[in-house]
C-alpha cells in the first residue's frame, strides 16, 4: 500500500491530505486520470473525531484538478485494488468506478485495522521507516511533492505547466518548489555553450 501512496506524491504531485482523501470513484483507469476534488483534514482527526474521516474542499479553487496517471502509478493502483477487492470487482472497476466510493488507501495487512482508512500517523511512521531503510537523508513527506516539481522542471516543462499540475494559484508559489536542480543547471549550461560555439 505504501508504494503507491508515496509514488502518487512523486509522480502526480499530490499533497498528503489529497492522497489520503482519494476514493476509488476519483480514479478512472479508462481515462487514466485521478480527480483531486477534496482533502483530508487529518490534523483534526483526533479527540472526539479520532475514528472519523474528515474531508473538506481542496486548499484553493485551483487545487481542484485532474491529473494523468503515470504508467507505474496506474499499474500499482490496479494491483492495490485487486488486494482490497475480489477479482470480479476489478473487471467492473476497469470500465466504471461510479458505484465504488471506498477509500483508496486503507490498511490491508493488520487484522485489527484491516479496511480502515490510513491515518496521518501511520503514513508518517511508514515514511520515516522507508527513508531510514533506504539510507536517504532526512526528508519530510511533503518533500515528495517538491521532488515532483523538480523532476518536472528537469524534464523541460514550463513553470506554468508545473503550476497547473500542482494546483497552485500562481506561479510565484510554484517557483518555490520548482527550483533549478544541478542537473538542469548543467543542461542549461551545455545549451549555452553550444550557442556560444554556433552549434545551435
WOTARA-V588984 format. One record per pair of residues at least 24 apart in sequence whose C-alpha atoms are under 6 Angstrom apart, sorted by the first residue. I is the first residue (numbers start at 1). GAP is how many residues later the second one is. If there is no record, write none. Layout:
BEGIN
i	gap
I	GAP
I	GAP
END
This chain:
BEGIN
i	gap
4	72
9	135
9	136
10	134
10	135
10	138
11	137
13	132
13	135
13	153
22	82
23	78
23	79
23	80
23	81
24	77
24	78
24	80
25	72
25	73
25	75
25	76
29	65
32	36
32	37
33	34
33	35
33	36
34	32
34	33
35	31
36	28
36	29
36	30
37	27
62	105
62	107
63	104
146	31
149	28
149	29
150	28
154	30
END
